[in-house]
Amino acid sequence: MTGTTRAVLALGLVLLLAACAGRLPELDRVPSRAFAEAETTGLGRAAAGLGRPQADHSGFHLLGNPRTAFAVQLGLAAAAERSLDLQYYTWHDDTAGWLLFHAVHQAAERGVRVRLLLDDLHTVGLDRALLRLDAHPSIEVRLFNPFPNRYMRLVDLVLDFHGSNRRMHNKSFTADSAVSIAGGRNIGDAYAGLAAEGAFADLDILAVGPIVEAVAGQFDAYWNSVHAYPAASIIRPWLRPTPAYLAGRFARTLESDAAAAYLASLDAAILADPLGALALEWAPARLIVDPPAKIDGVAGIGPDLVIPALLVAMGVPVQRLDIVSAYLVISRPWIDTFAQWVDQGVELRILTNSLAGIDVPIAHAGHLARRRPLLLAGVEVWEMKAHGADPHFGERAPGPPGSGGTLHAKAAAIDGRRLFVGSLNLDQRSAWLNTEMGIVIESPVLAQGLHRFFDERLTEHAYRVVMGEESRLSWIETTPEGEIHHDREPGAGLLRWLGAGIAAILPIHWLL
């Protein structure tokens, strides 16, 4: 092939891509807001009657067990009388996804206003479901930062690589403006304790009280932003779903053996009365959240970005800082800051995924490049075992056998005083590309609970990474028979190790 031929083919490819390039429609959105006067609903009255000790205190319950977390969502959907506001990065086309679609649809059938806001990256395969849900008079679906080319998303990724990589990673669920759930879980079998393989160890938090207004307010900001498009303005399926489409999918889901067995395993008391079945810890709290404009870039946002705001809300550690981050790609300035804190006497421990356990191996590449500097800074680094038991953060109750093979939680505790639970990891995507949110709670009880997990249970679930002579790494595994020292990434096959190692030397850390 001659140089001229290659040039012509390259030009033809560029022109073809340009011809395929889609454009998002210009439209006027009808704004809407969360309902006020939450106390006029059953959930609002129940929340108000829980005995808040002080006006500025909110009530919290950590949702570490995946089945408990999903039962709370189903219970709140069933109890809602006025509104459901759901905001998620990923909603899977699987049993758990359709069980929650069904619960939301049932609420809408009762006249509950449902607003469903999904990031568009992982909606592949859901277009027909979203279109039919959006057609319900009580349901409105919007897509955040949608792809103009529904069936050729690769074209959008090529033509607008930076824009397409900026995603809404927030997760929130608010019922009747009275109860909210926030944290790290998406919607799907892997997050709900339903998946036999590929399950996630994750953490959400149930909240009532003043913090709910803040969670509802951030939902409104994203819902009414210029980046949220009504589903009907974006989705143009080749085969339009009939009105019976949802009924058929609901019936097949509910009649399946997997769904029947799963629903029977959920706590009936939580399904019937989530607020009455769960004990709450009361404390002042603060929501931190990226503005939707972060999708356009971070210039001019400054201290309003979630990570600077988190540092202000959490404060500087004096004695100890424990961090759980599913993905760990820390910048050099943060490693230097950690080193300063350690030099000042702070015990700093981080739990992340092992190479064998992580669900996206390329995301581990940035950690590989920074692991030794972290250890040299005096930080304790722990990596969660693959296929281990779900640690159920904040709970002692055992989960289903074999659950929790991959860490997905994002949390931190500082000096036994404050706990953070949210959607952001300590990586470059959370810092610069994705929008994120979380709650900082002024609760010694909750903060010390995470500290105790590190003190008492971490060795059950993770390897401690240490560095010896000539900077050689070793993974220490604690077993009933004693310690086992691994001199290679434990459990990781050669291809996974090579892939992550090659990615670690490529200039892609800003994407990880």
C-alpha positions as CSV (number, residue, x, y, z in Angstrom):
1,M,0.0,0.0,0.0
2,T,1.5,3.3,-1.1
3,G,1.7,6.4,1.1
4,T,-0.8,8.1,-1.1
5,T,-3.3,5.2,-0.7
6,R,-2.9,5.3,3.0
7,A,-3.5,9.0,3.1
8,V,-6.6,8.7,1.0
9,L,-8.0,5.9,3.2
10,A,-7.2,7.9,6.4
11,L,-9.0,11.0,4.9
12,G,-11.9,8.8,4.0
13,L,-12.1,7.4,7.5
14,V,-12.1,11.0,8.9
15,L,-14.8,12.1,6.5
16,L,-16.9,9.0,7.4
17,L,-16.6,9.7,11.1
18,A,-17.5,13.3,10.5
19,A,-20.5,12.2,8.5
20,C,-21.6,9.9,11.3
21,A,-21.1,12.5,14.0
22,G,-24.3,13.2,15.8
23,R,-25.3,16.4,17.5
24,L,-27.3,16.7,20.7
25,P,-30.6,18.6,20.2
26,E,-31.1,22.1,21.4
27,L,-34.1,22.1,23.6
28,D,-35.8,23.9,26.4
29,R,-36.1,21.7,29.5
30,V,-39.1,21.9,31.8
31,P,-37.5,22.4,35.3
32,S,-38.8,20.6,38.3
33,R,-37.8,20.5,42.0
34,A,-38.0,18.2,45.0
35,F,-41.3,18.5,46.9
36,A,-41.2,20.5,50.1
37,E,-43.2,19.6,53.3
38,A,-41.9,16.1,53.5
39,E,-43.7,15.6,56.8
40,T,-47.1,15.4,55.0
41,T,-46.2,11.9,53.8
42,G,-46.1,8.6,55.7
43,L,-42.3,8.4,55.3
44,G,-41.9,12.1,56.4
45,R,-44.0,11.5,59.5
46,A,-42.1,8.4,60.3
47,A,-38.8,10.2,59.9
48,A,-40.0,13.1,62.0
49,G,-41.0,10.7,64.8
50,L,-37.7,9.0,65.1
51,G,-36.6,11.3,68.0
52,R,-33.9,13.6,66.4
53,P,-31.9,14.8,69.4
54,Q,-31.0,18.2,67.9
55,A,-32.3,20.3,65.1
56,D,-29.1,20.1,63.1
57,H,-28.7,16.3,63.5
58,S,-29.5,13.8,60.8
59,G,-30.0,10.1,61.3
60,F,-27.8,7.5,59.6
61,H,-27.6,3.7,59.1
62,L,-24.7,2.2,57.2
63,L,-25.8,-0.2,54.5
64,G,-22.9,-2.7,54.2
65,N,-24.9,-5.9,53.6
66,P,-25.9,-5.8,49.9
67,R,-29.3,-7.6,50.5
68,T,-30.1,-5.2,53.3
69,A,-29.3,-2.3,51.0
70,F,-31.5,-3.5,48.2
71,A,-34.4,-4.4,50.6
72,V,-34.3,-0.8,51.8
73,Q,-34.6,0.5,48.2
74,L,-37.5,-1.8,47.5
75,G,-39.1,-0.9,50.8
76,L,-38.8,2.9,50.2
77,A,-40.2,2.5,46.7
78,A,-43.2,0.7,48.1
79,A,-43.7,3.3,50.8
80,A,-43.3,6.4,48.7
81,E,-46.5,8.5,48.3
82,R,-45.3,11.6,46.4
83,S,-41.9,11.3,44.8
84,L,-39.0,9.1,44.0
85,D,-35.7,10.7,42.7
86,L,-33.1,8.2,41.5
87,Q,-29.7,9.1,40.2
88,Y,-27.2,6.5,39.2
89,Y,-24.0,6.0,37.1
90,T,-24.9,2.4,36.2
91,W,-28.2,0.5,36.0
92,H,-27.8,-3.1,34.8
93,D,-30.1,-4.9,32.5
94,D,-30.4,-7.9,35.0
95,T,-32.6,-9.3,37.7
96,A,-31.9,-6.7,40.3
97,G,-32.2,-3.9,37.7
98,W,-35.6,-5.1,36.6
99,L,-36.8,-5.7,40.2
100,L,-36.1,-2.1,41.0
101,F,-37.6,-0.9,37.7
102,H,-40.7,-2.8,38.7
103,A,-40.8,-1.3,42.1
104,V,-40.5,2.2,40.6
105,H,-43.2,1.5,38.0
106,Q,-45.5,0.3,40.7
107,A,-45.0,3.5,42.6
108,A,-45.8,5.5,39.5
109,E,-49.0,3.5,39.1
110,R,-50.0,4.8,42.5
111,G,-49.4,8.3,41.3
112,V,-45.9,8.8,42.7
113,R,-43.8,11.2,40.7
114,V,-40.7,9.4,39.6
115,R,-37.6,11.2,38.2
116,L,-34.9,8.8,37.0
117,L,-31.5,10.4,36.1
118,L,-28.9,8.0,34.6
119,D,-25.5,8.7,33.2
120,D,-25.5,7.5,29.6
121,L,-22.2,5.5,29.6
122,H,-23.8,2.2,30.7
123,T,-27.3,2.4,29.3
124,V,-26.5,0.1,26.3
125,G,-29.4,-2.3,26.0
126,L,-31.8,-0.3,28.1
127,D,-33.1,2.2,25.5
128,R,-36.5,0.4,25.0
129,A,-37.0,0.1,28.8
130,L,-36.2,3.7,29.4
131,L,-38.4,4.9,26.6
132,R,-41.4,2.9,27.9
133,L,-40.8,4.1,31.5
134,D,-40.5,7.7,30.2
135,A,-43.9,7.3,28.5
136,H,-45.6,6.7,31.8
137,P,-47.4,9.9,32.9
138,S,-45.8,9.8,36.3
139,I,-42.3,8.9,35.2
140,E,-39.7,11.1,33.6
141,V,-36.3,9.8,32.5
142,R,-33.3,12.0,31.7
143,L,-29.8,11.0,30.5
144,F,-26.7,12.8,31.7
145,N,-24.1,13.7,29.1
146,P,-25.7,11.4,26.5
147,F,-24.1,10.0,23.4
148,P,-25.7,11.4,20.2
149,N,-25.0,8.2,18.3
150,R,-27.0,5.6,20.2
151,Y,-25.8,2.7,18.1
152,M,-22.3,3.9,17.2
153,R,-21.0,5.2,20.5
154,L,-17.4,4.5,19.5
155,V,-17.7,7.3,17.0
156,D,-18.6,9.7,19.8
157,L,-15.7,8.4,21.8
158,V,-13.3,9.0,18.9
159,L,-14.6,12.5,17.9
160,D,-15.1,13.8,21.4
161,F,-12.8,11.7,23.6
162,H,-12.5,14.2,26.4
163,G,-16.2,15.0,26.6
164,S,-17.3,11.4,26.4
165,N,-15.0,10.4,29.2
166,R,-16.6,12.9,31.7
167,R,-19.3,11.0,33.5
168,M,-21.8,11.6,36.3
169,H,-20.6,9.1,39.0
170,N,-23.1,10.3,41.7
171,K,-25.5,7.8,43.3
172,S,-28.5,8.9,45.2
173,F,-32.0,7.6,46.0
174,T,-34.6,10.0,47.7
175,A,-38.1,9.0,48.6
176,D,-40.8,11.7,49.4
177,S,-38.0,14.2,50.2
178,A,-37.8,12.5,53.6
179,V,-35.3,9.6,53.2
180,S,-32.2,9.4,51.1
181,I,-29.6,6.7,50.2
182,A,-26.2,7.8,49.0
183,G,-22.8,6.0,48.6
184,G,-21.0,3.7,46.2
185,R,-23.5,1.2,44.9
186,N,-24.9,1.1,41.4
187,I,-28.0,-0.9,40.5
188,G,-27.5,-4.5,39.5
189,D,-27.0,-8.1,40.6
190,A,-23.4,-7.6,41.5
191,Y,-24.3,-4.8,43.9
192,A,-27.4,-6.4,45.4
193,G,-26.0,-9.7,46.6
194,L,-27.6,-11.5,43.8
195,A,-24.6,-12.4,41.6
196,A,-23.0,-15.8,42.0
197,E,-19.8,-14.4,40.6
198,G,-18.4,-10.9,40.2
199,A,-20.1,-9.5,43.3
200,F,-19.0,-6.2,44.9
201,A,-18.2,-5.4,48.5
202,D,-19.8,-1.9,48.7
203,L,-21.2,0.7,51.1
204,D,-24.2,3.0,51.1
205,I,-25.8,5.0,53.9
206,L,-29.4,5.6,54.7
207,A,-30.2,9.2,55.9
208,V,-33.1,11.1,57.4
209,G,-33.2,14.7,58.7
210,P,-31.7,17.9,57.3
211,I,-29.1,16.1,55.1
212,V,-31.9,14.8,52.9
213,E,-32.7,18.4,51.7
214,A,-29.1,18.7,50.6
215,V,-29.2,15.4,48.7
216,A,-32.4,16.4,47.1
217,G,-30.9,19.8,46.2
218,Q,-28.0,18.3,44.4
219,F,-30.3,16.0,42.5
220,D,-32.3,19.0,41.3
221,A,-29.1,20.7,40.2
222,Y,-28.2,17.8,38.0
223,W,-31.7,17.1,36.8
224,N,-32.1,20.7,35.6
225,S,-28.6,21.1,34.2
226,V,-27.9,21.6,30.5
227,H,-26.2,18.2,30.5
228,A,-29.4,16.2,31.4
229,Y,-31.5,15.4,28.3
230,P,-35.1,14.1,28.4
231,A,-34.9,10.5,27.2
232,A,-37.4,10.9,24.5
233,S,-35.2,13.6,22.9
234,I,-32.2,11.2,22.6
235,I,-33.5,7.7,22.3
236,R,-34.6,6.7,18.7
237,P,-34.8,2.9,18.7
238,W,-34.9,1.0,15.4
239,L,-37.7,-1.1,16.9
240,R,-40.0,0.9,19.1
241,P,-41.3,-1.0,22.2
242,T,-44.9,-1.7,22.4
243,P,-46.9,-0.6,25.5
244,A,-46.8,-4.3,26.6
245,Y,-43.0,-4.4,26.7
246,L,-42.6,-3.5,30.3
247,A,-45.3,-5.8,31.5
248,G,-43.6,-8.7,29.7
249,R,-40.2,-7.9,31.2
250,F,-41.7,-7.5,34.6
251,A,-43.5,-10.8,34.4
252,R,-40.5,-12.8,33.2
253,T,-38.3,-11.3,36.0
254,L,-40.8,-11.9,38.8
255,E,-41.5,-15.5,37.6
256,S,-37.9,-16.4,37.4
257,D,-36.5,-18.8,40.0
258,A,-33.6,-16.4,40.7
259,A,-35.9,-13.5,41.5
260,A,-38.2,-15.6,43.6
261,A,-35.4,-17.1,45.7
262,Y,-33.7,-13.7,46.1
263,L,-36.9,-11.9,47.2
264,A,-37.6,-14.7,49.7
265,S,-34.1,-14.1,51.2
266,L,-34.7,-10.4,51.9
267,D,-35.6,-9.2,55.4
268,A,-39.4,-8.9,55.5
269,A,-39.3,-6.3,58.2
270,I,-37.1,-4.0,56.2
271,L,-39.3,-4.4,53.1
272,A,-42.4,-3.5,55.1
273,D,-40.9,-0.7,57.2
274,P,-37.3,0.4,56.4
275,L,-37.2,3.2,58.9
276,G,-38.8,1.1,61.7
277,A,-36.5,-1.9,61.1
278,L,-33.1,-0.1,61.2
279,A,-31.4,1.7,64.1
280,L,-30.1,5.2,63.4
281,E,-27.1,7.0,64.6
282,W,-27.7,10.8,64.9
283,A,-25.1,13.4,64.1
284,P,-24.4,16.6,62.2
285,A,-23.5,16.0,58.6
286,R,-22.4,17.8,55.5
287,L,-23.0,16.9,51.8
288,I,-20.1,17.5,49.5
289,V,-20.8,17.3,45.8
290,D,-19.2,18.4,42.5
291,P,-21.2,20.9,40.5
292,P,-22.7,19.5,37.2
293,A,-20.5,22.0,35.3
294,K,-17.4,19.8,36.1
295,I,-18.5,17.9,33.0
296,D,-17.3,21.0,31.0
297,G,-13.9,20.9,32.8
298,V,-12.5,22.0,36.2
299,A,-11.3,25.5,35.2
300,G,-12.8,28.1,37.5
301,I,-14.4,25.6,39.9
302,G,-11.5,25.4,42.3
303,P,-12.5,24.8,46.0
304,D,-16.0,23.7,44.9
305,L,-14.5,20.4,43.5
306,V,-15.4,17.5,45.7
307,I,-11.9,16.5,46.8
308,P,-10.9,20.0,48.1
309,A,-14.3,20.2,49.7
310,L,-13.7,16.8,51.3
311,L,-10.4,17.9,52.7
312,V,-12.0,20.9,54.3
313,A,-14.9,18.9,55.7
314,M,-12.8,16.1,57.1
315,G,-9.9,18.2,58.4
316,V,-6.2,17.3,58.8
317,P,-5.7,14.1,60.7
318,V,-3.8,14.2,64.0
319,Q,-3.7,10.5,65.0
320,R,-5.1,8.2,62.3
321,L,-6.7,8.2,58.9
322,D,-8.2,5.0,57.4
323,I,-9.3,5.1,53.8
324,V,-11.2,2.6,51.6
325,S,-10.9,3.2,47.9
326,A,-11.8,0.7,45.2
327,Y,-9.5,2.3,42.8
328,L,-6.3,4.0,43.9
329,V,-4.3,6.3,41.7
330,I,-2.9,9.0,43.9
331,S,-1.0,12.0,42.6
332,R,2.5,12.9,43.7
333,P,1.4,16.0,45.7
334,W,-1.0,13.8,47.7
335,I,1.7,11.3,48.4
336,D,3.9,14.1,49.7
337,T,1.0,15.3,51.9
338,F,0.5,11.8,53.2
339,A,4.3,11.6,54.0
340,Q,4.0,14.8,56.0
341,W,1.1,13.5,58.0
342,V,2.9,10.2,58.7
343,D,6.0,12.2,59.8
344,Q,3.8,14.1,62.2
345,G,2.7,10.8,63.8
346,V,-0.4,10.0,61.9
347,E,-1.2,6.3,61.3
348,L,-2.4,6.2,57.7
349,R,-3.9,3.0,56.2
350,I,-5.5,2.5,52.8
351,L,-7.5,-0.5,51.6
352,T,-7.9,-1.0,47.9
353,N,-8.3,-3.9,45.5
354,S,-5.6,-6.4,44.6
355,L,-4.7,-7.0,41.0
356,A,-6.4,-10.3,41.1
357,G,-9.6,-8.9,42.6
358,I,-10.1,-5.7,40.7
359,D,-12.9,-5.7,38.1
360,V,-11.1,-3.3,35.7
361,P,-7.4,-4.4,35.6
362,I,-6.3,-1.4,33.6
363,A,-7.5,0.8,36.5
364,H,-4.9,-0.9,38.7
365,A,-2.1,0.3,36.5
366,G,-2.0,3.7,38.1
367,H,-1.7,2.1,41.5
368,L,1.2,-0.1,40.4
369,A,3.1,3.0,39.4
370,R,2.5,4.7,42.8
371,R,2.5,1.8,45.2
372,R,6.2,2.0,46.1
373,P,6.2,5.8,46.7
374,L,3.2,5.3,49.0
375,L,5.0,2.7,51.0
376,L,8.1,4.9,51.2
377,A,5.9,7.6,52.5
378,G,5.0,5.4,55.5
379,V,1.5,4.6,54.4
380,E,0.1,1.1,55.2
381,V,-1.2,-0.4,51.9
382,W,-3.7,-3.2,52.0
383,E,-5.1,-5.0,49.0
384,M,-8.4,-7.0,49.2
385,K,-8.3,-10.6,48.3
386,A,-10.1,-11.9,45.2
387,H,-13.1,-14.1,45.8
388,G,-13.1,-13.4,49.5
389,A,-16.1,-12.9,51.8
390,D,-17.9,-9.6,51.7
391,P,-16.6,-7.6,54.7
392,H,-20.0,-5.9,55.1
393,F,-18.6,-2.6,56.2
394,G,-20.5,-1.4,59.3
395,E,-22.3,-4.7,59.9
396,R,-21.4,-8.0,61.4
397,A,-24.2,-9.9,59.8
398,P,-22.9,-12.6,57.3
399,G,-24.0,-12.4,53.7
400,P,-24.6,-15.0,51.1
401,P,-21.7,-17.5,50.6
402,G,-19.2,-16.3,48.0
403,S,-20.3,-12.7,47.9
404,G,-18.1,-9.7,47.8
405,G,-15.2,-10.7,45.5
406,T,-14.3,-7.2,44.5
407,L,-14.0,-4.0,46.6
408,H,-16.3,-1.2,45.4
409,A,-16.8,0.9,48.6
410,K,-15.5,4.4,49.1
411,A,-15.1,5.6,52.7
412,A,-12.8,7.2,55.2
413,A,-12.6,7.7,58.9
414,I,-10.4,10.3,60.6
415,D,-9.3,10.5,64.3
416,G,-12.4,8.6,65.4
417,R,-14.4,11.7,64.8
418,R,-15.7,11.9,61.3
419,L,-16.8,9.3,58.7
420,F,-17.1,9.9,54.9
421,V,-19.2,7.7,52.7
422,G,-19.6,8.5,49.0
423,S,-19.0,7.8,45.3
424,L,-15.4,9.1,44.9
425,N,-12.3,7.0,44.7
426,L,-8.8,8.3,45.3
427,D,-8.0,8.3,41.6
428,Q,-7.6,10.8,38.8
429,R,-11.1,10.1,37.3
430,S,-12.8,11.2,40.5
431,A,-10.5,14.2,40.9
432,W,-10.8,15.6,37.4
433,L,-13.2,13.8,35.1
434,N,-16.3,12.4,36.9
435,T,-18.7,14.2,39.0
436,E,-18.9,12.8,42.5
437,M,-20.7,13.2,45.8
438,G,-20.6,12.0,49.4
439,I,-21.5,12.7,53.0
440,V,-19.2,13.6,55.9
441,I,-20.7,12.7,59.3
442,E,-19.6,14.1,62.6
443,S,-20.0,10.7,64.4
444,P,-17.4,9.1,66.7
445,V,-19.6,6.0,66.7
446,L,-19.6,5.6,62.9
447,A,-16.0,6.7,62.5
448,Q,-14.7,4.3,65.1
449,G,-16.6,1.5,63.5
450,L,-14.5,1.8,60.4
451,H,-11.3,2.1,62.5
452,R,-12.3,-1.1,64.2
453,F,-12.8,-2.8,60.9
454,F,-9.2,-1.9,60.0
455,D,-8.0,-3.0,63.5
456,E,-9.9,-6.3,63.9
457,R,-11.0,-7.6,60.5
458,L,-8.7,-6.3,57.8
459,T,-6.5,-9.3,57.9
460,E,-9.5,-11.5,57.1
461,H,-10.0,-9.8,53.8
462,A,-6.8,-8.3,52.6
463,Y,-3.1,-8.7,52.1
464,R,-0.7,-6.2,53.6
465,V,1.8,-5.0,51.0
466,V,5.3,-4.4,52.4
467,M,8.6,-3.4,50.7
468,G,11.9,-5.1,51.5
469,E,15.4,-5.0,50.2
470,E,16.0,-3.6,46.7
471,S,12.4,-2.3,46.8
472,R,11.0,-5.8,46.4
473,L,7.4,-6.1,47.3
474,S,5.8,-8.8,49.4
475,W,2.1,-9.5,50.1
476,I,1.5,-10.8,53.6
477,E,-1.5,-13.1,54.0
478,T,-2.7,-13.9,57.5
479,T,-4.2,-17.4,57.9
480,P,-5.1,-19.6,60.9
481,E,-1.8,-21.5,60.4
482,G,0.2,-18.3,60.4
483,E,1.5,-15.7,57.9
484,I,2.2,-16.5,54.2
485,H,4.5,-14.2,52.3
486,H,3.8,-13.9,48.5
487,D,6.6,-12.5,46.4
488,R,4.2,-11.9,43.4
489,E,0.8,-10.3,43.0
490,P,-1.2,-13.1,44.7
491,G,-3.8,-14.8,42.5
492,A,-3.1,-12.7,39.5
493,G,-2.4,-14.5,36.2
494,L,0.4,-13.7,33.9
495,L,-1.8,-11.9,31.3
496,R,-3.4,-9.7,33.9
497,W,0.0,-8.9,35.4
498,L,1.5,-8.1,32.0
499,G,-1.5,-6.0,30.9
500,A,-1.5,-3.9,34.1
501,G,2.3,-3.5,33.9
502,I,2.3,-2.3,30.3
503,A,-0.6,0.1,31.1
504,A,1.4,1.5,34.1
505,I,4.1,2.9,31.8
506,L,1.7,4.5,29.3
507,P,0.7,8.2,29.6
508,I,-2.9,7.3,30.5
509,H,-2.9,7.9,34.3
510,W,-5.1,10.9,33.9
511,L,-7.8,8.5,32.7
512,L,-7.5,6.1,35.6
